[in-house]
Amino acid sequence: MAHSAAVNCLKIGRKSSRKLVTGGEDHKVNLWAIGKPNAILVSSFSLLPPLLLLWSASRLIMIL
């Protein structure tokens, strides 16, 4: 499912460029496989919407 509010940030994966992550005003972070219609992982956060997403060597870093 896509976001229900504006998307604040989007980052494409560093290793394969076949995954991307989006963060939105709906307080959700969605992980997508490029070419697939639905998110493969959705996480919800109650405090603040994510403003910045970064890939490190081994994980995703989210800044609220």
C-alpha positions, -999 to +999 in steps of 0.1 A: +000+000+000+012+035-008+013+064+017-019+080+028-002+115+030+027+133+014+060+115+010+088+134+028+118+114+017+129+086-007+161+067-009+173+041-034+193+011-021+231+014-024+240-022-032+216-034-058+195-003-067+165-026-068+150-015-035+139+018-022+125+032+010+100+060+014+090+080+045+058+100+047+036+124+067+015+094+076+043+084+100+051+053+079+083+040+063+077+017+034+103-006+018+097-013-019+111-037-045+114-017-077+089-030-102+065-044-076+032-027-069+031-031-032+055-023-003+073-054+010+076-039+045+056-012+062+066+003+096+045+029+115+059+054+140+037+074+164+060+104+173+070+122+142+071+116+105+105+107+090+123+136+074+155+118+062+164+083+053+200+070+048+215+037+039+246+027+058+267-004+050+244-027+069+212-009+078+187+019+071+190+050+093+160+072+098+160+108+111+128+121+126 
